[in-house]
């Protein structure tokens, strides 16, 4: 996008602490653990309308129950759920609800399903208008919902011991941010290799590897702040040296020299346009 968006993006790595149970060890050891912190970033006011898009999920009813409990615990009072499927792409009811929302939140599941549906929908164009023009609008996604937000999305990839040629499938995403490729559950599921492969193939893109219960809040289209208890890894292949990525044969391993890595934790910032990193300060 050539203009600076007025709205915000919230990219979440998954497992955004929807439930307190099972986090006792994290609570004891990690000073950055604050229950519900990520979900509290969805809206500026607890009365602001949040629409949760559950299209990516194979179990939308279960997802709705989980988020209802989490939102009510936070104190959100104005939220709803939309399960947009092929035959409902242009219904006035859904368009009106999306148009009136302060936050659109894409839940996780299968990025293939959600990408295909939204690419065909008038909803994408409405959301882009809101993102560009509305200062208090937030477009959020978790897991698969976050992966689809940039220009390029990882649809399939292997997590093997080596990066192998032809073991990754990329496609066009929704295009809300142009110079990034997002991967989620990044640390827990060992996805460094597949995101590295994606940026080696697209050297003008940042690879954003989002840990669980961790998010990047992106303002002004490029100012990204890490939030949450985990890490965001940023991979950059812009100054890559030797690599066989353009000549390697199918099934053979890819190598690369000078792939750069940054690690962000809570309140670290990076300007994705200028590449300027600002570490967090702790008193």
C-alpha positions in Angstrom: 0.0 0.0 0.0 1.4 3.4 -1.0 -0.6 5.3 1.6 0.0 5.0 5.4 -2.9 3.0 6.9 -4.8 4.6 9.7 -5.8 1.3 11.2 -3.8 -1.4 13.0 -2.9 -5.0 12.4 -2.6 -7.5 15.3 -0.8 -10.7 14.2 -1.0 -13.4 16.9 1.1 -16.6 17.0 -1.6 -18.8 18.4 -2.7 -20.0 21.9 -3.2 -16.4 23.0 -3.9 -17.7 26.5 -7.7 -18.1 26.0 -7.8 -20.2 29.2 -5.8 -19.7 32.4 -5.6 -23.5 33.1 -2.3 -25.2 32.4 -0.2 -22.0 32.6 1.0 -22.4 36.2 4.6 -23.0 35.2 4.6 -20.0 32.8 3.1 -17.9 35.4 5.8 -18.8 38.0 8.8 -18.5 35.7 8.0 -15.8 33.1 7.7 -12.3 34.3 6.1 -11.3 30.9 3.1 -13.7 31.4 -0.1 -11.7 32.0 -3.3 -13.7 31.4 -5.5 -12.3 28.6 -2.9 -9.6 27.6 -3.1 -10.4 23.9 -6.8 -10.5 23.6 -7.0 -7.2 25.5 -5.3 -5.6 22.5 -8.2 -6.4 20.2 -10.3 -3.3 21.1 -9.7 0.1 22.6 -12.9 0.0 24.6 -14.7 -3.0 26.1 -17.9 -1.7 24.4 -16.3 -1.7 20.8 -17.8 -4.2 18.4 -15.6 -7.2 17.7 -16.6 -9.6 14.9 -14.8 -13.0 15.1 -14.5 -14.8 11.7 -14.4 -18.6 12.3 -14.2 -19.7 8.7 -10.7 -21.3 9.1 -11.9 -23.6 11.8 -13.4 -27.1 11.3 -15.3 -26.7 14.6 -16.7 -23.1 14.7 -19.2 -23.9 17.5 -16.4 -25.0 19.8 -14.3 -22.0 18.9 -17.2 -19.7 19.6 -17.7 -21.2 23.1 -14.0 -20.8 23.9 -13.8 -17.2 22.8 -17.1 -16.2 24.4 -15.8 -17.4 27.8 -12.5 -15.6 27.2 -14.1 -12.3 26.1 -16.6 -12.3 29.0 -13.7 -12.9 31.4 -11.9 -9.8 30.0 -15.1 -7.8 30.1 -15.9 -7.4 26.4 -19.6 -6.8 26.0 -20.1 -6.3 22.3 -18.9 -9.2 20.1 -20.3 -11.7 17.6 -19.2 -14.6 15.3 -19.4 -15.0 11.6 -18.7 -18.3 9.8 -18.4 -17.1 6.2 -18.6 -20.0 3.7 -18.8 -20.1 -0.1 -22.5 -19.6 -0.5 -22.5 -16.6 1.9 -19.8 -14.5 0.3 -21.9 -11.4 -0.4 -24.8 -11.4 2.1 -25.9 -8.0 3.1 -26.2 -9.2 6.7 -22.5 -10.1 7.0 -21.3 -7.0 5.1 -23.3 -4.7 7.4 -21.9 -6.4 10.5 -18.3 -6.2 9.2 -18.7 -2.6 8.2 -19.9 -1.6 11.6 -17.1 -3.4 13.6 -14.2 -1.7 15.3 -12.3 -5.0 15.2 -12.4 -8.0 12.8 -10.6 -11.0 14.3 -9.8 -14.0 12.1 -9.5 -17.2 14.3 -7.2 -20.1 13.5 -7.6 -23.3 11.6 -6.8 -24.0 8.0 -5.2 -21.2 6.1 -6.1 -22.8 2.7 -9.8 -22.6 3.6 -9.8 -19.1 4.9 -7.6 -17.7 2.1 -9.8 -19.1 -0.6 -13.0 -17.8 0.9 -11.9 -14.3 1.6 -10.2 -13.8 -1.8 -13.6 -14.3 -3.5 -15.5 -12.1 -1.0 -16.5 -8.4 -1.1 -15.5 -8.5 2.6 -11.8 -8.2 1.7 -12.3 -4.8 0.0 -14.4 -3.5 2.8 -11.8 -4.4 5.3 -9.1 -2.8 3.3 -11.1 0.4 3.1 -11.5 0.3 6.9 -7.9 -0.5 7.5 -6.7 2.4 5.3 -9.2 5.0 6.5 -10.4 4.3 10.0 -8.0 5.2 12.9 -9.7 3.1 15.5 -10.0 0.0 13.3 -8.0 -3.2 14.1 -7.6 -6.2 11.8 -6.5 -9.1 13.8 -5.7 -12.8 13.2 -4.4 -15.7 15.2 -2.6 -18.8 13.8 -3.9 -19.4 10.3 -5.8 -16.1 10.5 -2.5 -14.2 11.0 -0.7 -16.1 8.3 -3.2 -14.9 5.6 -3.0 -11.2 6.3 0.2 -10.3 4.3 0.8 -10.5 0.5 2.3 -14.0 0.7 1.0 -17.0 2.7 2.6 -20.3 3.5 0.0 -22.9 2.6 2.0 -26.1 3.1 5.6 -26.9 4.2 7.6 -29.7 5.7 9.5 -29.3 9.0 12.4 -31.6 8.2 16.0 -31.7 9.2 16.9 -29.8 6.0 15.2 -27.3 3.8 14.5 -29.2 0.6 13.6 -27.8 -2.7 9.9 -28.2 -3.6 8.9 -28.8 0.1 7.0 -25.5 0.5 3.9 -24.2 -1.1 3.3 -20.4 -1.1 0.4 -18.5 -2.5 -1.0 -14.9 -2.5 -2.5 -13.8 0.8 -4.9 -10.9 1.5 -2.3 -8.1 0.9 -2.8 -6.0 4.1 1.0 -5.7 4.5 3.3 -6.1 1.6 6.8 -7.0 2.8 6.2 -9.8 5.2 5.5 -13.5 5.4 4.0 -14.7 8.7 4.4 -18.1 10.4 2.8 -19.0 13.7 3.3 -21.5 16.6 6.8 -20.8 15.5 8.9 -22.0 18.4 6.6 -24.8 19.7 6.3 -26.4 16.3 9.9 -25.9 15.1 9.1 -23.9 12.0 12.4 -22.0 11.6 13.3 -24.0 8.4 10.1 -23.4 6.5 10.0 -19.6 7.2 13.7 -19.4 6.3 12.9 -21.1 3.0 10.1 -18.7 2.3 12.2 -15.6 2.8 15.1 -17.1 0.8 12.7 -17.4 -2.1 11.3 -13.9 -1.4 14.3 -11.8 -0.3 12.4 -8.5 -0.1 10.2 -9.9 2.6 10.6 -10.1 6.4 9.9 -13.5 7.9 7.8 -13.0 11.0 8.0 -16.1 13.2 5.4 -15.6 16.0 5.6 -17.6 19.2 2.5 -18.7 21.0 0.9 -16.2 23.4 2.8 -13.6 21.4 1.7 -11.0 19.0 3.0 -8.2 16.7 0.9 -5.0 16.9 1.6 -3.1 13.6 0.7 0.6 13.4 1.2 3.1 10.6 1.6 0.1 8.3 5.2 -0.7 9.5 5.8 0.1 13.2 5.7 -3.3 14.9 5.7 -3.8 18.6 6.0 -7.3 20.1 3.5 -8.2 22.9 3.1 -11.2 25.1 5.1 -13.8 27.0 7.1 -15.4 24.1 9.3 -14.4 21.2 8.9 -13.1 17.7 11.7 -14.1 15.3 12.4 -11.8 12.4 14.3 -13.4 9.4 15.8 -11.2 6.7 17.4 -12.5 3.5 17.9 -9.1 1.9 21.7 -9.3 2.2 22.0 -13.0 1.6 25.3 -14.2 0.1 25.9 -17.6 -1.4 22.8 -19.8 -1.9 21.7 -22.5 -4.3 18.0 -21.6 -4.0 17.7 -20.9 -7.8 19.6 -23.9 -9.0 18.9 -26.7 -6.5 17.1 -29.8 -7.8 13.9 -31.2 -6.4 14.5 -33.0 -3.1 18.0 -31.6 -2.6 18.8 -29.3 0.5 19.0 -25.5 0.2 21.9 -23.6 1.8 22.2 -19.8 2.4 24.9 -17.5 3.7 24.2 -14.4 5.8 20.6 -14.9 6.7 19.9 -12.4 9.4 17.8 -13.0 12.5 16.4 -10.6 15.1 14.6 -11.7 18.3 11.8 -9.5 19.7 10.2 -9.9 23.2 7.6 -7.9 25.0 7.7 -4.2 24.0 10.6 -4.5 21.5 9.9 -2.6 18.3 11.0 -2.7 14.7 10.3 -0.5 11.8 9.5 -3.0 9.0 10.1 -0.4 6.3 13.4 1.0 7.6 14.7 -2.1 9.4 15.4 -0.1 12.6 15.2 -2.2 15.8 14.5 -0.8 19.3 14.9 -3.0 22.3 12.6 -2.9 25.3 13.7 -1.0 28.4 13.1 -2.5 31.8 13.3 -0.6 35.1 
